[in-house]
Amino acid sequence: IVGDVRGSHFMMCIENVADRETKVLLPDEAEIGNRIARHCQNRGVIVRPLAHLNVLSPPLILNREQIDTMVEVLHESIRETMNELTREGLMQGN
């Protein structure tokens, strides 16, 4: 589902796709960016959704433990979103 990760310093962007090889996007009705952002927020991390992208702009004063937590929350949220999309038939299970 993660097609690309890009950024500069503390600003990062995750591109979510249906197929990593072809970079084909999920249909708009999947609301992939919103779903991931909602799951992150439920776990205490704010992520900005922009269509099929998720943008992270954490505080500039972040320690290693907080970075690890942010990455873990993002991973769990992406996994939960993948499971939802698979159940709804919008994505094939991996």
PyMOL Python script that loads the backbone (N, CA, C, O; Angstrom):
from pymol import cmd

cmd.read_pdbstr("""\
ATOM      1  N   ILE A   1       0.827  -1.196   0.000  1.00  0.00           N
ATOM      2  CA  ILE A   1       0.000   0.000   0.000  1.00  0.00           C
ATOM      3  C   ILE A   1       0.871   1.260   0.000  1.00  0.00           C
ATOM      4  O   ILE A   1       0.455   2.286  -0.538  1.00  0.00           O
ATOM      5  N   VAL A   2       2.056   1.205   0.585  1.00  0.00           N
ATOM      6  CA  VAL A   2       2.963   2.361   0.583  1.00  0.00           C
ATOM      7  C   VAL A   2       3.762   2.325  -0.718  1.00  0.00           C
ATOM      8  O   VAL A   2       4.589   1.439  -0.933  1.00  0.00           O
ATOM      9  N   GLY A   3       3.498   3.305  -1.578  1.00  0.00           N
ATOM     10  CA  GLY A   3       4.176   3.361  -2.869  1.00  0.00           C
ATOM     11  C   GLY A   3       5.462   4.158  -2.827  1.00  0.00           C
ATOM     12  O   GLY A   3       6.391   3.891  -3.590  1.00  0.00           O
ATOM     13  N   ASP A   4       5.520   5.146  -1.930  1.00  0.00           N
ATOM     14  CA  ASP A   4       6.701   5.995  -1.850  1.00  0.00           C
ATOM     15  C   ASP A   4       6.684   6.745  -0.520  1.00  0.00           C
ATOM     16  O   ASP A   4       5.627   7.071   0.020  1.00  0.00           O
ATOM     17  N   VAL A   5       7.873   7.004  -0.017  1.00  0.00           N
ATOM     18  CA  VAL A   5       8.039   7.847   1.170  1.00  0.00           C
ATOM     19  C   VAL A   5       9.072   8.897   0.789  1.00  0.00           C
ATOM     20  O   VAL A   5      10.165   8.567   0.329  1.00  0.00           O
ATOM     21  N   ARG A   6       8.720  10.155   0.982  1.00  0.00           N
ATOM     22  CA  ARG A   6       9.644  11.225   0.626  1.00  0.00           C
ATOM     23  C   ARG A   6       9.548  12.342   1.659  1.00  0.00           C
ATOM     24  O   ARG A   6       8.568  12.456   2.395  1.00  0.00           O
ATOM     25  N   GLY A   7      10.577  13.146   1.687  1.00  0.00           N
ATOM     26  CA  GLY A   7      10.528  14.247   2.628  1.00  0.00           C
ATOM     27  C   GLY A   7      11.856  14.948   2.745  1.00  0.00           C
ATOM     28  O   GLY A   7      12.832  14.616   2.071  1.00  0.00           O
ATOM     29  N   SER A   8      11.859  15.923   3.619  1.00  0.00           N
ATOM     30  CA  SER A   8      13.054  16.688   3.898  1.00  0.00           C
ATOM     31  C   SER A   8      13.054  17.020   5.385  1.00  0.00           C
ATOM     32  O   SER A   8      12.124  17.635   5.905  1.00  0.00           O
ATOM     33  N   HIS A   9      14.106  16.603   6.042  1.00  0.00           N
ATOM     34  CA  HIS A   9      14.246  16.820   7.474  1.00  0.00           C
ATOM     35  C   HIS A   9      13.047  16.219   8.213  1.00  0.00           C
ATOM     36  O   HIS A   9      12.841  15.007   8.146  1.00  0.00           O
ATOM     37  N   PHE A  10      12.273  17.011   8.900  1.00  0.00           N
ATOM     38  CA  PHE A  10      11.172  16.456   9.686  1.00  0.00           C
ATOM     39  C   PHE A  10       9.842  16.435   8.936  1.00  0.00           C
ATOM     40  O   PHE A  10       8.864  15.903   9.460  1.00  0.00           O
ATOM     41  N   MET A  11       9.776  16.985   7.752  1.00  0.00           N
ATOM     42  CA  MET A  11       8.534  16.951   6.984  1.00  0.00           C
ATOM     43  C   MET A  11       8.582  15.746   6.043  1.00  0.00           C
ATOM     44  O   MET A  11       9.517  15.595   5.257  1.00  0.00           O
ATOM     45  N   MET A  12       7.555  14.890   6.139  1.00  0.00           N
ATOM     46  CA  MET A  12       7.540  13.660   5.364  1.00  0.00           C
ATOM     47  C   MET A  12       6.192  13.464   4.691  1.00  0.00           C
ATOM     48  O   MET A  12       5.177  13.999   5.138  1.00  0.00           O
ATOM     49  N   CYS A  13       6.194  12.686   3.604  1.00  0.00           N
ATOM     50  CA  CYS A  13       4.965  12.369   2.887  1.00  0.00           C
ATOM     51  C   CYS A  13       4.983  10.890   2.527  1.00  0.00           C
ATOM     52  O   CYS A  13       5.998  10.359   2.075  1.00  0.00           O
ATOM     53  N   ILE A  14       3.858  10.240   2.733  1.00  0.00           N
ATOM     54  CA  ILE A  14       3.696   8.836   2.370  1.00  0.00           C
ATOM     55  C   ILE A  14       2.659   8.769   1.265  1.00  0.00           C
ATOM     56  O   ILE A  14       1.541   9.262   1.416  1.00  0.00           O
ATOM     57  N   GLU A  15       3.039   8.154   0.152  1.00  0.00           N
ATOM     58  CA  GLU A  15       2.109   7.973  -0.959  1.00  0.00           C
ATOM     59  C   GLU A  15       1.520   6.574  -0.861  1.00  0.00           C
ATOM     60  O   GLU A  15       2.254   5.586  -0.809  1.00  0.00           O
ATOM     61  N   ASN A  16       0.201   6.493  -0.837  1.00  0.00           N
ATOM     62  CA  ASN A  16      -0.500   5.219  -0.712  1.00  0.00           C
ATOM     63  C   ASN A  16      -1.056   4.814  -2.073  1.00  0.00           C
ATOM     64  O   ASN A  16      -1.745   5.594  -2.730  1.00  0.00           O
ATOM     65  N   VAL A  17      -0.751   3.587  -2.491  1.00  0.00           N
ATOM     66  CA  VAL A  17      -1.160   3.099  -3.806  1.00  0.00           C
ATOM     67  C   VAL A  17      -1.769   1.705  -3.690  1.00  0.00           C
ATOM     68  O   VAL A  17      -1.607   1.024  -2.677  1.00  0.00           O
ATOM     69  N   ALA A  18      -2.470   1.295  -4.740  1.00  0.00           N
ATOM     70  CA  ALA A  18      -3.039  -0.051  -4.777  1.00  0.00           C
ATOM     71  C   ALA A  18      -1.968  -1.070  -5.141  1.00  0.00           C
ATOM     72  O   ALA A  18      -2.013  -2.211  -4.680  1.00  0.00           O
ATOM     73  N   ASP A  19      -0.999  -0.663  -5.970  1.00  0.00           N
ATOM     74  CA  ASP A  19       0.043  -1.570  -6.452  1.00  0.00           C
ATOM     75  C   ASP A  19       1.382  -0.838  -6.437  1.00  0.00           C
ATOM     76  O   ASP A  19       1.547   0.185  -7.102  1.00  0.00           O
ATOM     77  N   ARG A  20       2.324  -1.360  -5.684  1.00  0.00           N
ATOM     78  CA  ARG A  20       3.636  -0.709  -5.560  1.00  0.00           C
ATOM     79  C   ARG A  20       4.403  -0.669  -6.882  1.00  0.00           C
ATOM     80  O   ARG A  20       5.098   0.302  -7.179  1.00  0.00           O
ATOM     81  N   GLU A  21       4.266  -1.732  -7.666  1.00  0.00           N
ATOM     82  CA  GLU A  21       5.010  -1.827  -8.924  1.00  0.00           C
ATOM     83  C   GLU A  21       4.537  -0.797  -9.946  1.00  0.00           C
ATOM     84  O   GLU A  21       5.340  -0.072 -10.532  1.00  0.00           O
ATOM     85  N   THR A  22       3.225  -0.744 -10.149  1.00  0.00           N
ATOM     86  CA  THR A  22       2.659   0.119 -11.193  1.00  0.00           C
ATOM     87  C   THR A  22       2.295   1.506 -10.679  1.00  0.00           C
ATOM     88  O   THR A  22       2.062   2.420 -11.471  1.00  0.00           O
ATOM     89  N   LYS A  23       2.244   1.668  -9.370  1.00  0.00           N
ATOM     90  CA  LYS A  23       1.834   2.927  -8.712  1.00  0.00           C
ATOM     91  C   LYS A  23       0.377   3.294  -8.999  1.00  0.00           C
ATOM     92  O   LYS A  23      -0.011   4.454  -8.868  1.00  0.00           O
ATOM     93  N   VAL A  24      -0.426   2.303  -9.389  1.00  0.00           N
ATOM     94  CA  VAL A  24      -1.858   2.534  -9.610  1.00  0.00           C
ATOM     95  C   VAL A  24      -2.490   2.913  -8.278  1.00  0.00           C
ATOM     96  O   VAL A  24      -2.238   2.280  -7.253  1.00  0.00           O
ATOM     97  N   LEU A  25      -3.313   3.954  -8.309  1.00  0.00           N
ATOM     98  CA  LEU A  25      -3.958   4.435  -7.089  1.00  0.00           C
ATOM     99  C   LEU A  25      -5.214   3.635  -6.776  1.00  0.00           C
ATOM    100  O   LEU A  25      -5.810   3.018  -7.658  1.00  0.00           O
ATOM    101  N   LEU A  26      -5.600   3.655  -5.519  1.00  0.00           N
ATOM    102  CA  LEU A  26      -6.884   3.092  -5.112  1.00  0.00           C
ATOM    103  C   LEU A  26      -7.983   4.028  -5.598  1.00  0.00           C
ATOM    104  O   LEU A  26      -7.727   5.208  -5.837  1.00  0.00           O
ATOM    105  N   PRO A  27      -9.205   3.519  -5.748  1.00  0.00           N
ATOM    106  CA  PRO A  27     -10.298   4.409  -6.154  1.00  0.00           C
ATOM    107  C   PRO A  27     -10.528   5.498  -5.104  1.00  0.00           C
ATOM    108  O   PRO A  27     -10.264   5.299  -3.919  1.00  0.00           O
ATOM    109  N   ASP A  28     -11.022   6.644  -5.557  1.00  0.00           N
ATOM    110  CA  ASP A  28     -11.265   7.774  -4.647  1.00  0.00           C
ATOM    111  C   ASP A  28     -12.161   7.395  -3.477  1.00  0.00           C
ATOM    112  O   ASP A  28     -11.967   7.882  -2.363  1.00  0.00           O
ATOM    113  N   GLU A  29     -13.151   6.523  -3.724  1.00  0.00           N
ATOM    114  CA  GLU A  29     -14.083   6.155  -2.655  1.00  0.00           C
ATOM    115  C   GLU A  29     -13.405   5.391  -1.515  1.00  0.00           C
ATOM    116  O   GLU A  29     -13.986   5.243  -0.440  1.00  0.00           O
ATOM    117  N   ALA A  30     -12.194   4.911  -1.739  1.00  0.00           N
ATOM    118  CA  ALA A  30     -11.451   4.241  -0.664  1.00  0.00           C
ATOM    119  C   ALA A  30     -11.040   5.239   0.420  1.00  0.00           C
ATOM    120  O   ALA A  30     -10.842   4.859   1.574  1.00  0.00           O
ATOM    121  N   GLU A  31     -10.914   6.508   0.050  1.00  0.00           N
ATOM    122  CA  GLU A  31     -10.510   7.561   0.996  1.00  0.00           C
ATOM    123  C   GLU A  31      -9.299   7.142   1.831  1.00  0.00           C
ATOM    124  O   GLU A  31      -9.287   7.288   3.053  1.00  0.00           O
ATOM    125  N   ILE A  32      -8.297   6.627   1.152  1.00  0.00           N
ATOM    126  CA  ILE A  32      -7.139   6.047   1.823  1.00  0.00           C
ATOM    127  C   ILE A  32      -6.430   7.029   2.758  1.00  0.00           C
ATOM    128  O   ILE A  32      -6.095   6.668   3.886  1.00  0.00           O
ATOM    129  N   GLY A  33      -6.201   8.252   2.310  1.00  0.00           N
ATOM    130  CA  GLY A  33      -5.534   9.240   3.163  1.00  0.00           C
ATOM    131  C   GLY A  33      -6.330   9.553   4.413  1.00  0.00           C
ATOM    132  O   GLY A  33      -5.773   9.624   5.509  1.00  0.00           O
ATOM    133  N   ASN A  34      -7.634   9.741   4.252  1.00  0.00           N
ATOM    134  CA  ASN A  34      -8.497  10.033   5.404  1.00  0.00           C
ATOM    135  C   ASN A  34      -8.547   8.872   6.383  1.00  0.00           C
ATOM    136  O   ASN A  34      -8.516   9.079   7.596  1.00  0.00           O
ATOM    137  N   ARG A  35      -8.623   7.667   5.872  1.00  0.00           N
ATOM    138  CA  ARG A  35      -8.694   6.490   6.757  1.00  0.00           C
ATOM    139  C   ARG A  35      -7.431   6.364   7.609  1.00  0.00           C
ATOM    140  O   ARG A  35      -7.503   6.185   8.825  1.00  0.00           O
ATOM    141  N   ILE A  36      -6.284   6.461   6.957  1.00  0.00           N
ATOM    142  CA  ILE A  36      -5.026   6.336   7.697  1.00  0.00           C
ATOM    143  C   ILE A  36      -4.911   7.458   8.727  1.00  0.00           C
ATOM    144  O   ILE A  36      -4.516   7.217   9.868  1.00  0.00           O
ATOM    145  N   ALA A  37      -5.254   8.675   8.328  1.00  0.00           N
ATOM    146  CA  ALA A  37      -5.187   9.813   9.258  1.00  0.00           C
ATOM    147  C   ALA A  37      -6.103   9.598  10.460  1.00  0.00           C
ATOM    148  O   ALA A  37      -5.728   9.901  11.593  1.00  0.00           O
ATOM    149  N   ARG A  38      -7.298   9.078  10.213  1.00  0.00           N
ATOM    150  CA  ARG A  38      -8.252   8.838  11.308  1.00  0.00           C
ATOM    151  C   ARG A  38      -7.707   7.790  12.284  1.00  0.00           C
ATOM    152  O   ARG A  38      -7.799   7.967  13.498  1.00  0.00           O
ATOM    153  N   HIS A  39      -7.144   6.707  11.758  1.00  0.00           N
ATOM    154  CA  HIS A  39      -6.587   5.670  12.635  1.00  0.00           C
ATOM    155  C   HIS A  39      -5.389   6.205  13.426  1.00  0.00           C
ATOM    156  O   HIS A  39      -5.217   5.871  14.599  1.00  0.00           O
ATOM    157  N   CYS A  40      -4.572   7.027  12.787  1.00  0.00           N
ATOM    158  CA  CYS A  40      -3.440   7.641  13.496  1.00  0.00           C
ATOM    159  C   CYS A  40      -3.939   8.545  14.615  1.00  0.00           C
ATOM    160  O   CYS A  40      -3.433   8.497  15.736  1.00  0.00           O
ATOM    161  N   GLN A  41      -4.932   9.364  14.305  1.00  0.00           N
ATOM    162  CA  GLN A  41      -5.459  10.292  15.313  1.00  0.00           C
ATOM    163  C   GLN A  41      -6.046   9.529  16.495  1.00  0.00           C
ATOM    164  O   GLN A  41      -5.887   9.946  17.642  1.00  0.00           O
ATOM    165  N   ASN A  42      -6.721   8.417  16.226  1.00  0.00           N
ATOM    166  CA  ASN A  42      -7.264   7.592  17.309  1.00  0.00           C
ATOM    167  C   ASN A  42      -6.165   7.041  18.207  1.00  0.00           C
ATOM    168  O   ASN A  42      -6.418   6.679  19.356  1.00  0.00           O
ATOM    169  N   ARG A  43      -4.939   6.978  17.679  1.00  0.00           N
ATOM    170  CA  ARG A  43      -3.799   6.483  18.448  1.00  0.00           C
ATOM    171  C   ARG A  43      -2.917   7.625  18.963  1.00  0.00           C
ATOM    172  O   ARG A  43      -1.866   7.381  19.555  1.00  0.00           O
ATOM    173  N   GLY A  44      -3.347   8.865  18.739  1.00  0.00           N
ATOM    174  CA  GLY A  44      -2.637  10.005  19.306  1.00  0.00           C
ATOM    175  C   GLY A  44      -1.629  10.698  18.410  1.00  0.00           C
ATOM    176  O   GLY A  44      -0.862  11.536  18.884  1.00  0.00           O
ATOM    177  N   VAL A  45      -1.611  10.367  17.119  1.00  0.00           N
ATOM    178  CA  VAL A  45      -0.678  11.008  16.189  1.00  0.00           C
ATOM    179  C   VAL A  45      -1.483  11.737  15.113  1.00  0.00           C
ATOM    180  O   VAL A  45      -2.379  11.153  14.503  1.00  0.00           O
ATOM    181  N   ILE A  46      -1.168  12.996  14.882  1.00  0.00           N
ATOM    182  CA  ILE A  46      -1.876  13.777  13.869  1.00  0.00           C
ATOM    183  C   ILE A  46      -1.133  13.665  12.540  1.00  0.00           C
ATOM    184  O   ILE A  46       0.053  13.980  12.441  1.00  0.00           O
ATOM    185  N   VAL A  47      -1.862  13.208  11.525  1.00  0.00           N
ATOM    186  CA  VAL A  47      -1.344  13.055  10.169  1.00  0.00           C
ATOM    187  C   VAL A  47      -2.302  13.791   9.241  1.00  0.00           C
ATOM    188  O   VAL A  47      -3.519  13.660   9.375  1.00  0.00           O
ATOM    189  N   ARG A  48      -1.764  14.562   8.304  1.00  0.00           N
ATOM    190  CA  ARG A  48      -2.619  15.340   7.396  1.00  0.00           C
ATOM    191  C   ARG A  48      -2.871  14.554   6.113  1.00  0.00           C
ATOM    192  O   ARG A  48      -1.928  14.223   5.394  1.00  0.00           O
ATOM    193  N   PRO A  49      -4.143  14.255   5.822  1.00  0.00           N
ATOM    194  CA  PRO A  49      -4.462  13.541   4.584  1.00  0.00           C
ATOM    195  C   PRO A  49      -4.616  14.507   3.405  1.00  0.00           C
ATOM    196  O   PRO A  49      -5.239  15.561   3.532  1.00  0.00           O
ATOM    197  N   LEU A  50      -4.051  14.143   2.279  1.00  0.00           N
ATOM    198  CA  LEU A  50      -4.226  14.877   1.022  1.00  0.00           C
ATOM    199  C   LEU A  50      -4.484  13.834  -0.063  1.00  0.00           C
ATOM    200  O   LEU A  50      -3.551  13.323  -0.682  1.00  0.00           O
ATOM    201  N   ALA A  51      -5.753  13.527  -0.283  1.00  0.00           N
ATOM    202  CA  ALA A  51      -6.164  12.495  -1.252  1.00  0.00           C
ATOM    203  C   ALA A  51      -5.490  11.172  -0.892  1.00  0.00           C
ATOM    204  O   ALA A  51      -5.792  10.600   0.156  1.00  0.00           O
ATOM    205  N   HIS A  52      -4.585  10.672  -1.735  1.00  0.00           N
ATOM    206  CA  HIS A  52      -3.925   9.387  -1.480  1.00  0.00           C
ATOM    207  C   HIS A  52      -2.593   9.549  -0.733  1.00  0.00           C
ATOM    208  O   HIS A  52      -1.816   8.600  -0.624  1.00  0.00           O
ATOM    209  N   LEU A  53      -2.346  10.736  -0.232  1.00  0.00           N
ATOM    210  CA  LEU A  53      -1.107  11.025   0.495  1.00  0.00           C
ATOM    211  C   LEU A  53      -1.385  11.254   1.974  1.00  0.00           C
ATOM    212  O   LEU A  53      -2.488  11.637   2.362  1.00  0.00           O
ATOM    213  N   ASN A  54      -0.365  11.013   2.789  1.00  0.00           N
ATOM    214  CA  ASN A  54      -0.402  11.383   4.203  1.00  0.00           C
ATOM    215  C   ASN A  54       0.869  12.166   4.501  1.00  0.00           C
ATOM    216  O   ASN A  54       1.977  11.696   4.241  1.00  0.00           O
ATOM    217  N   VAL A  55       0.697  13.366   5.049  1.00  0.00           N
ATOM    218  CA  VAL A  55       1.816  14.257   5.329  1.00  0.00           C
ATOM    219  C   VAL A  55       2.027  14.327   6.836  1.00  0.00           C
ATOM    220  O   VAL A  55       1.077  14.486   7.602  1.00  0.00           O
ATOM    221  N   LEU A  56       3.272  14.206   7.243  1.00  0.00           N
ATOM    222  CA  LEU A  56       3.638  14.304   8.653  1.00  0.00           C
ATOM    223  C   LEU A  56       4.547  15.510   8.830  1.00  0.00           C
ATOM    224  O   LEU A  56       5.543  15.661   8.122  1.00  0.00           O
ATOM    225  N   SER A  57       4.197  16.356   9.771  1.00  0.00           N
ATOM    226  CA  SER A  57       5.004  17.531  10.110  1.00  0.00           C
ATOM    227  C   SER A  57       5.129  17.595  11.626  1.00  0.00           C
ATOM    228  O   SER A  57       4.508  18.442  12.268  1.00  0.00           O
ATOM    229  N   PRO A  58       5.928  16.703  12.199  1.00  0.00           N
ATOM    230  CA  PRO A  58       6.032  16.664  13.660  1.00  0.00           C
ATOM    231  C   PRO A  58       6.792  17.870  14.205  1.00  0.00           C
ATOM    232  O   PRO A  58       7.436  18.600  13.451  1.00  0.00           O
ATOM    233  N   PRO A  59       6.713  18.071  15.514  1.00  0.00           N
ATOM    234  CA  PRO A  59       7.469  19.164  16.137  1.00  0.00           C
ATOM    235  C   PRO A  59       8.969  18.993  15.880  1.00  0.00           C
ATOM    236  O   PRO A  59       9.454  17.874  15.711  1.00  0.00           O
ATOM    237  N   LEU A  60       9.678  20.082  15.854  1.00  0.00           N
ATOM    238  CA  LEU A  60      11.117  20.023  15.604  1.00  0.00           C
ATOM    239  C   LEU A  60      11.899  19.548  16.824  1.00  0.00           C
ATOM    240  O   LEU A  60      13.085  19.237  16.716  1.00  0.00           O
ATOM    241  N   ILE A  61      11.253  19.489  17.971  1.00  0.00           N
ATOM    242  CA  ILE A  61      11.909  19.002  19.188  1.00  0.00           C
ATOM    243  C   ILE A  61      11.311  17.641  19.536  1.00  0.00           C
ATOM    244  O   ILE A  61      10.425  17.528  20.384  1.00  0.00           O
ATOM    245  N   LEU A  62      11.806  16.638  18.876  1.00  0.00           N
ATOM    246  CA  LEU A  62      11.299  15.275  19.007  1.00  0.00           C
ATOM    247  C   LEU A  62      12.450  14.385  19.450  1.00  0.00           C
ATOM    248  O   LEU A  62      13.552  14.479  18.911  1.00  0.00           O
ATOM    249  N   ASN A  63      12.200  13.518  20.431  1.00  0.00           N
ATOM    250  CA  ASN A  63      13.258  12.598  20.829  1.00  0.00           C
ATOM    251  C   ASN A  63      13.070  11.251  20.123  1.00  0.00           C
ATOM    252  O   ASN A  63      12.051  11.021  19.471  1.00  0.00           O
ATOM    253  N   ARG A  64      14.039  10.386  20.257  1.00  0.00           N
ATOM    254  CA  ARG A  64      14.043   9.096  19.554  1.00  0.00           C
ATOM    255  C   ARG A  64      12.817   8.261  19.907  1.00  0.00           C
ATOM    256  O   ARG A  64      12.219   7.641  19.027  1.00  0.00           O
ATOM    257  N   GLU A  65      12.438   8.235  21.167  1.00  0.00           N
ATOM    258  CA  GLU A  65      11.277   7.460  21.611  1.00  0.00           C
ATOM    259  C   GLU A  65       9.999   7.955  20.929  1.00  0.00           C
ATOM    260  O   GLU A  65       9.155   7.154  20.526  1.00  0.00           O
ATOM    261  N   GLN A  66       9.863   9.258  20.804  1.00  0.00           N
ATOM    262  CA  GLN A  66       8.676   9.827  20.154  1.00  0.00           C
ATOM    263  C   GLN A  66       8.652   9.503  18.657  1.00  0.00           C
ATOM    264  O   GLN A  66       7.591   9.242  18.091  1.00  0.00           O
ATOM    265  N   ILE A  67       9.814   9.521  18.028  1.00  0.00           N
ATOM    266  CA  ILE A  67       9.893   9.146  16.613  1.00  0.00           C
ATOM    267  C   ILE A  67       9.493   7.691  16.443  1.00  0.00           C
ATOM    268  O   ILE A  67       8.724   7.359  15.541  1.00  0.00           O
ATOM    269  N   ASP A  68      10.012   6.815  17.307  1.00  0.00           N
ATOM    270  CA  ASP A  68       9.663   5.393  17.242  1.00  0.00           C
ATOM    271  C   ASP A  68       8.167   5.185  17.428  1.00  0.00           C
ATOM    272  O   ASP A  68       7.562   4.366  16.737  1.00  0.00           O
ATOM    273  N   THR A  69       7.570   5.920  18.356  1.00  0.00           N
ATOM    274  CA  THR A  69       6.124   5.823  18.593  1.00  0.00           C
ATOM    275  C   THR A  69       5.354   6.275  17.361  1.00  0.00           C
ATOM    276  O   THR A  69       4.390   5.623  16.959  1.00  0.00           O
ATOM    277  N   MET A  70       5.769   7.378  16.762  1.00  0.00           N
ATOM    278  CA  MET A  70       5.098   7.894  15.571  1.00  0.00           C
ATOM    279  C   MET A  70       5.147   6.871  14.431  1.00  0.00           C
ATOM    280  O   MET A  70       4.146   6.654  13.748  1.00  0.00           O
ATOM    281  N   VAL A  71       6.292   6.254  14.229  1.00  0.00           N
ATOM    282  CA  VAL A  71       6.446   5.249  13.173  1.00  0.00           C
ATOM    283  C   VAL A  71       5.586   4.026  13.473  1.00  0.00           C
ATOM    284  O   VAL A  71       4.946   3.486  12.571  1.00  0.00           O
ATOM    285  N   GLU A  72       5.564   3.588  14.716  1.00  0.00           N
ATOM    286  CA  GLU A  72       4.751   2.434  15.106  1.00  0.00           C
ATOM    287  C   GLU A  72       3.260   2.709  14.892  1.00  0.00           C
ATOM    288  O   GLU A  72       2.540   1.860  14.367  1.00  0.00           O
ATOM    289  N   VAL A  73       2.805   3.879  15.293  1.00  0.00           N
ATOM    290  CA  VAL A  73       1.396   4.254  15.113  1.00  0.00           C
ATOM    291  C   VAL A  73       1.055   4.303  13.627  1.00  0.00           C
ATOM    292  O   VAL A  73      -0.004   3.825  13.218  1.00  0.00           O
ATOM    293  N   LEU A  74       1.926   4.867  12.835  1.00  0.00           N
ATOM    294  CA  LEU A  74       1.690   4.942  11.392  1.00  0.00           C
ATOM    295  C   LEU A  74       1.610   3.539  10.789  1.00  0.00           C
ATOM    296  O   LEU A  74       0.727   3.261   9.978  1.00  0.00           O
ATOM    297  N   HIS A  75       2.517   2.670  11.178  1.00  0.00           N
ATOM    298  CA  HIS A  75       2.512   1.288  10.686  1.00  0.00           C
ATOM    299  C   HIS A  75       1.217   0.573  11.067  1.00  0.00           C
ATOM    300  O   HIS A  75       0.587  -0.063  10.222  1.00  0.00           O
ATOM    301  N   GLU A  76       0.823   0.675  12.323  1.00  0.00           N
ATOM    302  CA  GLU A  76      -0.417   0.032  12.784  1.00  0.00           C
ATOM    303  C   GLU A  76      -1.634   0.588  12.047  1.00  0.00           C
ATOM    304  O   GLU A  76      -2.549  -0.159  11.701  1.00  0.00           O
ATOM    305  N   SER A  77      -1.640   1.877  11.813  1.00  0.00           N
ATOM    306  CA  SER A  77      -2.770   2.525  11.145  1.00  0.00           C
ATOM    307  C   SER A  77      -2.861   2.120   9.678  1.00  0.00           C
ATOM    308  O   SER A  77      -3.957   1.917   9.157  1.00  0.00           O
ATOM    309  N   ILE A  78      -1.725   2.002   9.015  1.00  0.00           N
ATOM    310  CA  ILE A  78      -1.715   1.532   7.624  1.00  0.00           C
ATOM    311  C   ILE A  78      -2.198   0.092   7.567  1.00  0.00           C
ATOM    312  O   ILE A  78      -2.990  -0.263   6.693  1.00  0.00           O
ATOM    313  N   ARG A  79      -1.730  -0.738   8.487  1.00  0.00           N
ATOM    314  CA  ARG A  79      -2.149  -2.145   8.532  1.00  0.00           C
ATOM    315  C   ARG A  79      -3.660  -2.242   8.763  1.00  0.00           C
ATOM    316  O   ARG A  79      -4.338  -3.017   8.088  1.00  0.00           O
ATOM    317  N   GLU A  80      -4.186  -1.473   9.698  1.00  0.00           N
ATOM    318  CA  GLU A  80      -5.620  -1.493   9.979  1.00  0.00           C
ATOM    319  C   GLU A  80      -6.423  -1.034   8.759  1.00  0.00           C
ATOM    320  O   GLU A  80      -7.468  -1.605   8.448  1.00  0.00           O
ATOM    321  N   THR A  81      -5.933  -0.010   8.078  1.00  0.00           N
ATOM    322  CA  THR A  81      -6.605   0.484   6.872  1.00  0.00           C
ATOM    323  C   THR A  81      -6.585  -0.572   5.774  1.00  0.00           C
ATOM    324  O   THR A  81      -7.591  -0.769   5.093  1.00  0.00           O
ATOM    325  N   MET A  82      -5.462  -1.251   5.593  1.00  0.00           N
ATOM    326  CA  MET A  82      -5.384  -2.326   4.601  1.00  0.00           C
ATOM    327  C   MET A  82      -6.405  -3.413   4.896  1.00  0.00           C
ATOM    328  O   MET A  82      -7.075  -3.901   3.985  1.00  0.00           O
ATOM    329  N   ASN A  83      -6.528  -3.791   6.150  1.00  0.00           N
ATOM    330  CA  ASN A  83      -7.498  -4.818   6.537  1.00  0.00           C
ATOM    331  C   ASN A  83      -8.922  -4.370   6.234  1.00  0.00           C
ATOM    332  O   ASN A  83      -9.728  -5.161   5.744  1.00  0.00           O
ATOM    333  N   GLU A  84      -9.241  -3.110   6.521  1.00  0.00           N
ATOM    334  CA  GLU A  84     -10.572  -2.567   6.215  1.00  0.00           C
ATOM    335  C   GLU A  84     -10.858  -2.625   4.720  1.00  0.00           C
ATOM    336  O   GLU A  84     -11.915  -3.091   4.297  1.00  0.00           O
ATOM    337  N   LEU A  85      -9.911  -2.152   3.933  1.00  0.00           N
ATOM    338  CA  LEU A  85     -10.099  -2.111   2.483  1.00  0.00           C
ATOM    339  C   LEU A  85     -10.246  -3.510   1.900  1.00  0.00           C
ATOM    340  O   LEU A  85     -11.004  -3.713   0.952  1.00  0.00           O
ATOM    341  N   THR A  86      -9.530  -4.467   2.459  1.00  0.00           N
ATOM    342  CA  THR A  86      -9.645  -5.854   2.008  1.00  0.00           C
ATOM    343  C   THR A  86     -11.030  -6.396   2.330  1.00  0.00           C
ATOM    344  O   THR A  86     -11.663  -7.025   1.482  1.00  0.00           O
ATOM    345  N   ARG A  87     -11.506  -6.155   3.554  1.00  0.00           N
ATOM    346  CA  ARG A  87     -12.852  -6.612   3.940  1.00  0.00           C
ATOM    347  C   ARG A  87     -13.931  -5.996   3.059  1.00  0.00           C
ATOM    348  O   ARG A  87     -14.929  -6.644   2.743  1.00  0.00           O
ATOM    349  N   GLU A  88     -13.729  -4.743   2.663  1.00  0.00           N
ATOM    350  CA  GLU A  88     -14.714  -4.030   1.848  1.00  0.00           C
ATOM    351  C   GLU A  88     -14.583  -4.336   0.355  1.00  0.00           C
ATOM    352  O   GLU A  88     -15.378  -3.848  -0.449  1.00  0.00           O
ATOM    353  N   GLY A  89     -13.588  -5.138  -0.016  1.00  0.00           N
ATOM    354  CA  GLY A  89     -13.397  -5.500  -1.412  1.00  0.00           C
ATOM    355  C   GLY A  89     -12.749  -4.421  -2.264  1.00  0.00           C
ATOM    356  O   GLY A  89     -12.772  -4.507  -3.492  1.00  0.00           O
ATOM    357  N   LEU A  90     -12.171  -3.408  -1.632  1.00  0.00           N
ATOM    358  CA  LEU A  90     -11.516  -2.328  -2.370  1.00  0.00           C
ATOM    359  C   LEU A  90     -10.034  -2.607  -2.605  1.00  0.00           C
ATOM    360  O   LEU A  90      -9.353  -1.862  -3.310  1.00  0.00           O
ATOM    361  N   MET A  91      -9.545  -3.696  -2.000  1.00  0.00           N
ATOM    362  CA  MET A  91      -8.134  -4.044  -2.114  1.00  0.00           C
ATOM    363  C   MET A  91      -8.003  -5.549  -1.957  1.00  0.00           C
ATOM    364  O   MET A  91      -8.745  -6.167  -1.194  1.00  0.00           O
ATOM    365  N   GLN A  92      -7.057  -6.139  -2.682  1.00  0.00           N
ATOM    366  CA  GLN A  92      -6.804  -7.566  -2.520  1.00  0.00           C
ATOM    367  C   GLN A  92      -5.907  -7.774  -1.321  1.00  0.00           C
ATOM    368  O   GLN A  92      -4.984  -6.995  -1.086  1.00  0.00           O
ATOM    369  N   GLY A  93      -6.177  -8.833  -0.555  1.00  0.00           N
ATOM    370  CA  GLY A  93      -5.382  -9.124   0.637  1.00  0.00           C
ATOM    371  C   GLY A  93      -3.953  -9.451   0.300  1.00  0.00           C
ATOM    372  O   GLY A  93      -3.664 -10.048  -0.737  1.00  0.00           O
ATOM    373  N   ASN A  94      -3.036  -9.046   1.206  1.00  0.00           N
ATOM    374  CA  ASN A  94      -1.603  -9.330   1.017  1.00  0.00           C
ATOM    375  C   ASN A  94      -1.127 -10.238   2.104  1.00  0.00           C
ATOM    376  O   ASN A  94       0.048 -10.602   2.134  1.00  0.00           O
TER     377      ASN A  94
END
""", "prot")
cmd.dss("prot")
cmd.show_as("cartoon", "prot")
cmd.util.cbc("prot")
cmd.orient("prot")
